[in-house]
Amino acid sequence: MSVYRKAEHTLKWLAYYQIIGGVLGIGLMFWLMVLSGYLTGGSLLALAVGFGLHSYSIYCGQQLLKGHTEKGLQLSMLNQALQVISFSVVGFGLEYVAGVSVLLGADFTAETKSIISASVSSYQVNFNSSGEETRLSVNLVALYIMRTIAAIQKKAAQAAEVAEYAAQQHAPH
């Protein structure tokens, strides 16, 4: 039985998680766009990047569902890595979540304060905004998913090594 077959439940869960997270993110972005009613060139660019990131999340999930497991895991690892760090520094910032986040971090704006927050599929980009906020957060959910992906990839690599070694032992010399 292959490693991927043993991890089938986890892979399906990851696939659906990323697809649902991406769809929710796109839906929320369009809903906020409709509510704001006012778009500038910069906000359209930010929306396009957000749409691209959430679409990428959907694509990652689709690759896993289609059975392109190695590729899907590699893409999913990158997708989760993009969601690990959330920051805002003197008017520039980024937060991208396609799914669930539990953010743990610090706000350095006036005095150092701890931040703990949770959200579902969010995207926020600040480019040269007037905010003086300085914060840094880590998404614990994304880190956990990356750890899970890495464990599956490691088991698959080990199984491939064992299979290769066995094939070499049985090959005619």
C-alpha positions in Angstrom: 0.0 0.0 0.0 1.5 3.4 -1.0 2.1 6.1 1.5 -0.4 8.3 -0.4 -3.0 5.7 -0.1 -2.5 5.5 3.7 -2.8 9.3 3.8 -5.9 9.4 1.5 -8.2 10.8 4.2 -5.7 13.6 5.1 -5.1 14.4 1.4 -8.9 14.7 0.7 -9.3 16.9 3.8 -6.5 19.1 2.7 -7.9 19.4 -0.9 -11.4 20.4 0.3 -10.0 22.7 2.9 -8.0 24.6 0.3 -10.8 24.7 -2.2 -13.4 25.9 0.3 -10.9 28.4 1.7 -10.2 29.8 -1.8 -13.9 30.0 -2.7 -14.7 31.8 0.6 -11.8 34.2 0.1 -12.9 35.1 -3.5 -16.6 35.5 -2.3 -15.6 37.7 0.6 -13.4 39.9 -1.7 -16.2 40.4 -4.2 -18.7 41.1 -1.4 -16.4 43.7 0.1 -15.8 45.2 -3.4 -19.6 45.5 -3.9 -20.0 47.1 -0.5 -17.3 49.7 -1.0 -18.6 50.7 -4.4 -15.4 52.7 -5.0 -12.4 51.2 -6.7 -9.1 52.8 -7.7 -6.3 51.4 -9.8 -4.4 50.4 -6.7 -7.4 48.6 -5.1 -8.1 46.8 -8.4 -4.5 45.6 -8.4 -4.8 44.5 -4.8 -8.0 42.6 -5.7 -6.4 40.9 -8.7 -3.5 39.7 -6.5 -6.0 38.5 -3.8 -8.1 36.8 -6.5 -4.9 35.1 -7.8 -3.9 33.9 -4.4 -7.3 32.4 -3.6 -7.5 30.9 -7.0 -4.1 29.3 -6.4 -5.5 27.7 -3.2 -8.4 26.2 -5.2 -5.9 24.9 -7.8 -3.8 23.3 -5.1 -6.9 21.4 -3.8 -7.9 20.4 -7.3 -4.5 18.9 -8.0 -4.8 16.7 -4.9 -8.4 15.6 -5.8 -7.3 14.7 -9.3 -4.6 12.4 -7.9 -1.6 14.6 -8.8 -0.4 14.0 -5.2 3.2 14.9 -5.4 2.5 18.1 -7.4 -0.5 18.9 -5.2 1.6 18.6 -2.0 4.4 20.8 -3.4 1.9 23.5 -4.5 0.0 23.2 -1.2 3.2 23.6 0.8 3.8 26.9 -1.0 0.2 28.0 -0.6 0.5 27.4 3.2 3.9 29.1 3.4 2.4 32.2 1.9 -0.1 32.2 4.7 2.3 31.8 7.6 3.4 35.4 8.1 1.1 38.4 8.4 2.7 41.8 8.9 2.2 45.6 8.8 5.1 48.0 8.9 4.7 51.8 8.4 1.9 51.7 5.9 2.9 48.4 4.1 1.4 45.1 5.0 0.0 41.8 3.9 -2.4 39.2 5.4 -3.5 36.2 3.3 -5.5 33.3 4.6 -7.4 30.8 2.5 -9.1 28.7 5.1 -8.8 29.2 8.9 -6.2 31.2 10.7 -5.1 31.4 14.3 -2.7 34.3 14.4 -0.2 34.7 17.2 2.0 37.7 17.2 3.0 41.1 18.5 1.9 44.7 17.9 4.8 47.1 18.2 2.9 50.3 17.3 3.0 52.1 20.7 4.2 49.5 23.1 4.7 45.8 22.5 1.4 43.9 23.0 0.6 40.3 22.2 -1.9 39.6 19.5 -4.1 36.5 19.3 -6.8 36.4 16.7 -8.7 34.0 14.5 -10.3 34.4 11.1 -11.7 32.6 8.1 -10.4 33.3 4.6 -9.1 36.8 4.6 -6.9 39.0 2.4 -5.6 42.4 3.3 -2.9 44.4 1.6 -1.7 47.8 2.6 0.5 49.8 0.2 1.7 53.2 1.4 -1.3 53.6 3.7 -1.4 56.3 6.3 -1.5 53.7 9.1 1.4 53.7 11.6 0.7 50.2 12.8 3.6 47.9 13.2 2.7 44.2 13.8 3.9 40.8 13.0 1.9 37.6 13.3 2.3 33.9 12.6 -0.6 31.7 11.4 -0.5 28.6 13.6 -3.0 26.7 11.4 -0.8 27.2 8.3 2.3 26.0 10.2 0.4 22.8 11.3 -0.7 22.1 7.8 2.9 22.6 6.5 4.1 20.1 9.2 1.4 17.6 8.1 2.4 18.0 4.4 6.1 17.6 5.2 5.4 14.4 7.2 3.5 12.9 4.2 6.3 13.9 1.8 9.0 12.5 4.1 7.1 9.1 4.4 6.7 9.0 0.6 10.4 9.7 0.0 11.4 7.0 2.5 9.1 4.5 0.9 10.6 5.4 -2.5 14.1 4.8 -1.2 13.1 1.4 0.3 11.5 0.4 -3.0 14.6 1.5 -5.0 16.9 -0.4 -2.6 14.7 -3.5 -2.9 14.7 -3.3 -6.7 18.5 -3.0 -6.7 18.9 -6.1 -4.5 16.7 -8.2 -6.9 18.3 -6.9 -10.1 20.6 -9.3 -11.9 24.2 -8.5 -11.4 
